[in-house]
Amino acid sequence: MKNTLEKVRRLEKYLSLNSSAVDNVLDTAIDKLLTYEISRLLELKARLTDQLEKFEDIYGMNSDNFYNRYEKGKMGDNMDFIEWASTVEMLNNAEKQLLLLKKESIQ
């Protein structure tokens, strides 16, 4: 990850110094990378949503209500609840990442 981030920063510096360096190949490659990552996150979001629906069916509670109660310490430390809370957090993170990538790809 660190190596990839360093490469992106190097590319950013290069492009900021030489805006004429942007050509169709580079632009297309970046678009494909963004599209790939958006697709990967959408697949992850679908898997996490399915998992949340299973917990909701088992416990008869929606995930927002559960997570609010869990954060207040009202749900206990049942292993299912820890996994459910983690899944809620992972979904929230995936949604934030998607918003960022979609926003960046629009601009």
C-alpha positions, 0 to 999 in steps of 0.5 A: 500500500505504501509503495502504491501511494508513493507511486501515486504521489510521484505521478501527481508531482510529475503531472503538476509540473508537466500538465502536457504529460497527460495523454489518452493512455494515462487518462484511460488507465486511471479511469480503468483503475477507478472503475475497477475499484468502484466495482470492487467496492460495490461487490463488497457493499453487496456482500456486507448488505447481505450479511446485515440482512441475515443478522436483521432477520435473526434478531428482528432488528434493523442494523441502524437500531442495533448499532445505536444500541450496541454503541451505547453498550446495551447489546452485550458482547455476544460474538454475533453482535461484535461481528454485526457491529463490525459489518456495519462499520465495514459497510459505512467505510465502503460507502464513504470510499465509494462516495469519494471515488465516484465524486473524484471520477465525476470531476 
